[in-house]
Amino acid sequence: MSEVNAADLTEINSADDVFALYAGSGDQAKAGIEVELAFVNPQEPDLPVMSLSQNDALKAAAEKALPSGDWIHNEPTSELLEIVSNAAPFSEAKGILENINHKIKVLSDIALGQGLKRSYFQELPDRTADDLLSRIVDVERYNIMYAPYRADMKKCVQYFAVCKSNQVSVSAYNMDHMLENVRRLYNLAPFLFMLTDNSVGFNEGKPFAGHAGMSLRHHGLLEGRGGVLPYVFTADSAEAFISSHIDHVMNNPLFMYYDRQGNLTRVPSGDWSVTLNSLKEQGLNIASNYYLSQSVLWPDVKIAALKNDVGEVNGHRFEARMFGVGVHQHQTAFILTAGLAFNQNFAAGVNTLLAQYGFSDDDLSGSYERLLNSYKAAREHNGQFFDITYGTGKMADFAKGFADLVEVMADEEDLIDEVAPILTICRTGYTDAKVNRILCPTLEDVIAFQRTHDAGIFENSNRCAQMIFEEELIQSGACASVSVA
């Protein structure tokens, strides 16, 4: 959940009070990555997750090792820490990737020294939501939301406990650029979920044949709070899109809010009547509550605040949230999201390819309907991975066309080594999740791999699972080669 300045008492009475803050960053537009890493205790019998005390010790040691900048954050549950990259223009992509990879290595190496090990898989497939929710980090907003959670928010908090993801944030040039990228990312979302999936065939210790993260989002996030926002596909202009977003924020049912002293108040279970607009009666329609309301919307492409050095909101960014966690996923997520935002040839090529599959601004209502069907196909893929419907065609065919566009863009941006995982997965269909299911078919196999995998596996983010485990896949008879020529 995004940090909110609890001391901002500026009154928000209408869209006019915040509209200018969505105008864009002009030529100062940048991009950055957030990576969620989960840690386990590999030497203990039940493979328990990192405890609250271990979390404190690991975070403190990491901050001491890299004392400059606010780069490591708590997440609600104890097994997780989030790493934040520097933000920079896409022309500095290599530097951003070096920055985040260095931070990941520092944290992972310190964890190893403390007897912890990073999870290879994006989720912890043997752990239940209730188990993870039993260890909530002592942060006020997490205590309000999770400890204990409202009875009517059980599925929502279960989603946050179980699912891990990478997020890429981009500060758009202007409102038009914002809408163009948000809409394109939504159209790509089912494909990007599948492309970066690093799950196994189990969820909370039970067999699961689809995309567990997508399913938990679909069933766990309350209506209007997650998934695809309909007004992205009804807005006839960027200004209309921003107006709809502001209206959504001002009428978003809250489960907590700030008073004028900066204290959070919990809304009782079953009460969904509290919104920023309703808080006008108490004089609490303040900026702190506006940005809190915005922060507790979790669609797959989120609009979030940008802040200056003293924590004041001075603009907005969009955040792509559909990426799994693994060896290459943060790198893949950044290159694709930022590349689409800042490489015009790549963006135009992807727009043309999407139109061939029925996703076009010329038919927004049809695109929206096809998108929801594509989400369902990906969410319930039942072991088919790319062999599913995507728009008016097949995802496997789309992936190959997409790879060709990525390769051209990567050559222009000097990122050809970094996109090797994307090209391999797109051209062969062997996502990391598919490889995981081949090599770890039972839960016992999954747990054994979590214990024994080489922690150095993460040090080269230019590889995907098929490239890493080529010999094992050949021996299994799954494929003859990883060649994508």
C-alpha positions in Angstrom: 0.0 0.0 0.0 1.4 3.4 -0.9 2.5 5.7 1.9 0.2 8.6 2.6 1.1 11.9 4.3 -1.3 11.9 7.3 -0.7 15.6 8.0 -2.1 17.0 4.7 -5.2 18.9 5.8 -6.0 20.5 2.4 -9.7 20.2 1.8 -10.8 18.3 -1.3 -14.3 19.5 -2.3 -14.4 18.6 -6.0 -12.3 17.3 -8.9 -11.1 20.9 -9.5 -9.0 20.7 -6.3 -6.8 17.8 -7.6 -7.3 17.7 -11.4 -4.1 19.7 -12.1 -2.0 17.1 -10.2 -2.7 14.6 -13.0 -1.4 16.9 -15.8 1.8 14.8 -16.3 5.6 15.2 -15.8 6.5 16.5 -19.2 10.1 15.9 -20.2 10.8 14.8 -16.6 8.9 11.5 -17.1 10.7 8.6 -15.5 10.2 4.9 -14.7 11.2 2.6 -11.8 10.6 -0.9 -10.3 9.3 -2.3 -7.0 10.2 -5.9 -6.3 8.6 -8.1 -3.6 10.9 -10.8 -2.2 9.8 -13.6 0.1 12.2 -15.5 2.3 12.0 -18.9 4.1 14.0 -20.8 6.6 15.4 -23.7 4.5 17.0 -25.7 7.3 13.9 -26.0 9.5 11.5 -29.0 9.1 8.4 -27.3 7.9 10.1 -24.7 5.8 8.7 -21.8 7.8 8.7 -18.3 6.4 10.8 -15.5 7.7 9.5 -14.4 11.1 8.8 -10.9 12.4 12.1 -10.8 14.3 14.0 -12.1 11.3 12.3 -9.5 9.1 13.4 -6.7 11.5 17.0 -8.1 11.6 17.2 -8.5 7.8 15.8 -5.1 7.0 18.1 -3.4 9.6 21.2 -5.1 8.2 20.2 -4.2 4.6 19.7 -0.6 5.5 23.1 -0.5 7.2 24.7 -2.1 4.1 23.2 0.4 1.7 22.5 3.5 3.9 21.7 5.9 1.1 18.1 6.3 0.0 14.7 4.9 1.0 15.1 1.6 -0.9 13.7 -1.2 1.3 10.1 -1.3 2.7 7.9 -3.6 4.8 4.9 -5.3 3.3 2.0 -6.5 5.5 3.3 -10.0 6.3 6.6 -10.9 7.8 8.0 -13.1 5.0 8.2 -10.2 2.6 10.4 -7.2 1.9 10.0 -4.8 -1.0 13.0 -3.3 -2.8 12.6 0.0 -4.8 14.9 1.0 -7.7 16.0 4.5 -8.6 13.7 6.2 -11.1 15.1 7.5 -14.3 14.3 8.0 -18.0 14.1 4.8 -20.1 17.4 5.9 -21.9 19.0 4.9 -18.6 17.4 1.5 -18.5 20.7 -0.4 -18.0 21.5 1.8 -15.0 18.1 1.2 -13.4 18.4 -2.6 -13.9 21.9 -2.5 -12.4 20.6 -0.6 -9.5 17.7 -3.0 -8.7 19.8 -6.1 -9.3 22.5 -4.8 -6.9 19.9 -4.2 -4.2 18.4 -7.6 -4.8 21.8 -9.2 -4.4 22.7 -7.2 -1.3 19.4 -8.2 0.4 19.6 -11.9 -0.7 23.2 -12.3 0.4 22.5 -10.8 3.8 19.5 -13.1 4.1 21.7 -16.1 3.4 24.1 -15.0 6.1 21.2 -14.9 8.5 20.1 -18.5 7.6 17.3 -17.3 5.3 16.8 -18.1 1.6 14.8 -16.3 -1.1 11.8 -18.2 -2.4 12.4 -19.3 -6.0 8.7 -19.3 -6.8 6.7 -16.1 -6.9 4.3 -17.4 -4.2 4.8 -19.7 -1.2 2.7 -22.6 -2.5 2.8 -24.6 0.7 1.7 -21.7 3.0 -1.9 -20.8 3.7 -3.2 -17.3 3.9 -4.2 -17.8 7.5 -0.6 -18.8 8.3 0.9 -15.8 6.6 -1.7 -13.5 8.1 -0.7 -14.6 11.6 2.5 -12.5 11.3 1.5 -8.9 10.5 4.3 -6.3 10.6 3.8 -3.6 13.3 2.9 -0.7 11.0 -0.2 1.3 11.8 -2.0 1.0 8.4 -1.2 -2.8 8.4 -2.6 -3.2 11.9 -5.8 -1.4 10.9 -6.3 -3.4 7.7 -5.1 -6.9 8.8 -4.8 -7.2 12.6 -7.5 -8.2 12.8 -9.1 -7.9 9.4 -12.7 -7.1 8.9 -14.9 -10.2 8.4 -16.2 -8.8 5.1 -12.6 -8.3 3.8 -11.4 -11.9 4.3 -10.9 -12.7 0.6 -9.2 -9.3 0.0 -6.6 -9.8 2.7 -6.1 -13.4 1.7 -5.1 -12.1 -1.8 -2.6 -9.7 -0.3 -1.1 -12.4 2.0 -0.7 -15.0 -0.7 0.2 -13.1 -3.9 3.6 -11.6 -4.6 4.3 -9.3 -7.6 6.6 -6.8 -9.2 5.3 -3.3 -10.0 6.6 -0.9 -12.6 5.8 2.8 -12.2 5.9 5.4 -15.0 5.4 9.2 -14.7 3.6 10.0 -17.9 4.3 13.0 -20.2 0.7 14.2 -20.0 -2.9 13.0 -19.6 -3.0 11.6 -23.1 0.1 9.6 -22.6 -1.3 8.4 -19.3 -4.5 7.1 -20.9 -2.8 5.6 -23.9 -0.4 3.6 -21.7 -3.0 2.5 -19.1 -5.4 1.3 -21.9 -2.6 -0.6 -23.7 -1.4 -2.2 -20.5 -4.9 -3.4 -19.7 -5.2 -4.9 -23.2 -1.9 -6.7 -22.7 -2.6 -7.7 -19.1 -3.7 -11.3 -19.7 -0.7 -11.9 -21.8 1.7 -10.2 -19.4 0.3 -12.2 -16.4 1.1 -15.4 -18.3 4.4 -14.2 -19.7 5.9 -13.5 -16.3 4.1 -16.2 -14.3 6.5 -18.1 -12.0 3.9 -20.1 -10.0 3.6 -23.9 -9.5 0.6 -26.2 -9.7 -0.3 -25.6 -6.1 -1.9 -22.8 -4.1 -2.2 -22.8 -0.3 -1.0 -26.5 -0.4 -3.7 -27.6 -2.8 -3.5 -28.4 -6.5 -4.4 -25.4 -8.7 -4.4 -25.7 -12.5 -4.9 -22.1 -13.5 -3.2 -18.8 -12.6 -3.6 -18.6 -8.9 -2.7 -14.9 -8.6 -5.2 -13.8 -11.2 -7.9 -16.0 -9.5 -7.2 -14.5 -6.1 -7.4 -11.0 -7.5 -10.6 -11.7 -9.3 -12.3 -13.3 -6.3 -10.6 -11.4 -3.5 -10.6 -7.7 -4.5 -14.0 -6.2 -3.9 -16.0 -4.8 -6.8 -14.6 -1.5 -8.1 -11.3 -2.0 -6.2 -9.4 -4.3 -8.6 -9.2 -5.9 -12.0 -10.1 -3.9 -15.1 -11.7 -0.4 -14.6 -14.6 -0.1 -17.0 -14.2 3.7 -17.5 -10.8 3.0 -19.1 -12.9 1.7 -22.0 -15.7 4.3 -22.0 -13.6 7.5 -21.7 -13.6 9.4 -25.0 -10.7 11.6 -23.9 -7.8 11.7 -21.4 -9.6 14.4 -19.5 -12.7 12.3 -19.2 -10.6 9.3 -18.0 -9.0 11.4 -15.2 -12.4 12.9 -14.2 -13.8 9.4 -13.9 -10.8 8.3 -11.9 -11.2 11.2 -9.5 -14.9 10.5 -9.1 -14.0 6.8 -8.4 -11.5 8.0 -5.6 -14.0 10.4 -4.0 -16.7 7.7 -3.9 -14.5 4.7 -3.0 -15.9 3.0 0.1 -13.2 3.2 2.8 -12.4 0.8 5.6 -10.2 3.3 7.4 -9.6 7.1 7.3 -7.5 9.8 8.9 -8.7 12.3 11.5 -7.2 15.8 11.6 -4.6 14.7 14.0 -3.3 12.2 11.6 -4.7 9.1 13.4 -6.3 6.3 11.5 -9.8 5.3 12.4 -11.1 1.8 11.5 -14.5 1.6 9.9 -16.6 -1.3 11.4 -17.1 -4.5 9.4 -20.1 -4.3 7.2 -20.1 -0.5 6.9 -19.3 0.6 3.3 -20.9 4.0 3.6 -17.7 6.0 4.4 -16.2 7.8 1.4 -14.3 10.9 0.9 -17.5 12.7 -0.1 -19.3 11.4 3.0 -16.5 12.6 5.2 -17.3 16.2 4.3 -20.0 16.0 7.1 -17.1 15.6 9.6 -14.8 18.1 7.9 -12.5 15.2 7.0 -12.6 15.5 3.2 -8.9 16.3 3.4 -6.0 15.5 1.1 -4.7 12.7 3.4 -8.0 10.9 3.0 -8.1 11.5 -0.8 -4.7 9.9 -1.3 -5.6 7.2 1.1 -8.7 6.4 -0.9 -6.7 6.4 -4.1 -4.1 4.1 -2.5 -6.6 1.4 -1.5 -7.7 1.0 -5.1 -5.7 -2.0 -6.6 -6.6 -2.4 -10.3 -4.1 -4.2 -12.5 -3.0 -0.8 -13.8 -3.1 1.7 -10.9 -2.9 5.5 -10.7 -0.8 6.5 -7.7 0.7 9.7 -6.3 4.1 11.1 -7.0 5.8 13.0 -4.2 8.6 15.5 -3.8 11.5 15.2 -1.4 9.4 16.3 1.6 6.5 13.9 0.9 4.1 16.4 -0.8 2.1 15.1 -3.7 3.2 17.0 -6.8 1.9 14.7 -9.6 0.8 11.2 -10.5 2.1 8.0 -12.1 0.7 4.8 -13.5 1.7 1.5 -12.1 1.6 -1.8 -13.9 0.9 -4.6 -11.4 0.5 -7.8 -13.4 4.0 -9.2 -13.2 5.2 -12.3 -11.4 8.4 -12.6 -9.3 11.4 -14.7 -10.2 14.8 -14.5 -11.9 14.0 -12.3 -14.8 10.5 -11.0 -14.1 11.4 -7.6 -12.6 13.7 -6.9 -15.6 11.1 -8.1 -18.1 8.4 -6.0 -16.4 10.5 -2.9 -16.5 11.7 -3.2 -20.1 8.2 -3.9 -21.4 6.3 -1.2 -19.4 8.9 1.5 -19.8 9.6 0.5 -23.4 6.0 0.9 -24.3 5.8 4.2 -22.6 9.0 5.8 -24.1 9.8 4.0 -27.4 7.3 5.3 -29.9 8.1 2.7 -32.6 7.6 -0.2 -30.1 4.4 1.3 -28.8 3.0 1.8 -32.3 4.0 -1.7 -33.4 2.3 -3.2 -30.3 -0.9 -1.1 -31.0 -1.0 -2.5 -34.5 -0.5 -6.1 -33.3 -3.2 -5.7 -30.6 -5.6 -4.4 -33.2 -5.1 -7.6 -35.2 -6.4 -9.4 -32.1 -9.4 -7.2 -31.7 -8.1 -4.6 -29.2 -8.5 -1.2 -30.7 -9.6 2.3 -29.8 -11.9 2.1 -32.8 -14.0 -0.4 -30.9 -13.6 0.2 -27.2 -16.8 -1.7 -26.1 -15.8 -4.7 -28.2 -12.2 -4.5 -26.9 -13.5 -4.5 -23.3 -15.6 -7.5 -23.9 -12.8 -9.4 -25.6 -10.4 -8.4 -22.8 -12.7 -9.8 -20.0 -12.9 -13.1 -22.0 -9.1 -13.1 -22.3 -8.7 -12.6 -18.6 -11.0 -15.5 -17.9 -9.0 -17.7 -20.4 -5.7 -16.9 -18.7 -7.1 -17.1 -15.2 -8.6 -20.6 -15.9 -5.9 -21.8 -18.4 -6.0 -25.3 -16.8 -2.4 -26.1 -17.8 -2.7 -24.7 -21.3 -0.5 -21.6 -20.7 -0.2 -19.8 -24.1 -2.4 -22.3 -25.9 -5.5 -20.2 -25.0 -7.8 -17.6 -26.6 -6.5 -14.1 -26.6 -8.8 -11.5 -28.2 -9.8 -12.9 -31.6 -6.9 -15.2 -31.9 -4.5 -17.4 -29.9 -2.1 -16.2 -27.3 0.8 -18.4 -28.6 0.5 -16.6 -32.0 0.3 -13.2 -30.4 3.4 -14.0 -28.3 5.5 -14.7 -31.4 4.5 -11.5 -33.1 5.2 -9.6 -29.8 8.7 -11.1 -29.6 9.6 -9.8 -33.0 8.6 -6.3 -31.9 10.5 -6.6 -28.6 13.6 -7.7 -30.5 13.6 -4.6 -32.7 13.0 -2.3 -29.7 15.8 -4.0 -27.7 18.2 -3.6 -30.5 17.4 0.2 -30.7 17.8 0.5 -26.9 20.9 -1.7 -26.5 19.0 -4.2 -24.4 19.2 -7.3 -26.5 20.8 -9.5 -23.8 18.3 -8.3 -21.3 15.3 -9.4 -23.4 16.5 -13.0 -24.0 14.0 -14.4 -21.5 11.1 -12.6 -23.2 12.1 -13.8 -26.6 12.6 -17.4 -25.4 9.3 -17.6 -23.6 7.3 -15.9 -26.4 8.8 -18.1 -29.2 8.6 -21.4 -27.4 5.6 -21.0 -25.0 7.7 -22.3 -22.1 6.8 -19.8 -19.4 8.6 -20.2 -16.1 5.3 -21.5 -14.6 5.1 -24.2 -17.3 8.7 -25.3 -16.6 8.0 -25.4 -12.9 5.1 -27.8 -13.4 7.2 -30.1 -15.5 10.1 -30.2 -13.1 8.2 -30.0 -9.8 5.0 -32.0 -10.4 4.2 -32.7 -6.7 4.1 -30.4 -3.7 6.9 -32.5 -2.2 9.0 -31.6 -5.3 8.2 -28.0 -4.9 9.2 -27.9 -1.2 12.4 -29.8 -1.9 13.4 -27.3 -4.6 12.7 -24.4 -2.3 15.2 -26.0 0.2 17.9 -27.0 -2.2 18.0 -24.5 -5.2 21.2 -22.7 -5.7 20.7 -19.1 -4.3 23.1 -17.9 -7.1 20.3 -18.7 -9.6 19.0 -15.1 -9.3 22.3 -13.4 -10.2 21.8 -13.5 -14.0 18.4 -11.9 -14.8 19.0 -12.4 -18.5 17.7 -16.0 -18.2 14.3 -17.6 -17.8 13.5 -21.0 -16.4 13.8 -22.8 -19.7 17.2 -21.4 -20.3 18.4 -22.3 -16.7 17.0 -25.8 -16.8 17.6 -26.8 -20.4 19.3 -30.1 -19.5 16.6 -31.1 -17.0 13.9 -30.3 -19.6 15.6 -32.4 -22.3 16.0 -35.3 -19.9 12.3 -35.1 -19.0 11.4 -35.3 -22.6 9.5 -32.1 -22.4 11.5 -30.4 -25.2 14.5 -31.1 -27.4 16.1 -27.7 -27.2 15.6 -24.2 -25.9 16.7 -22.7 -29.2 14.5 -19.8 -30.3 16.2 -19.2 -33.7 
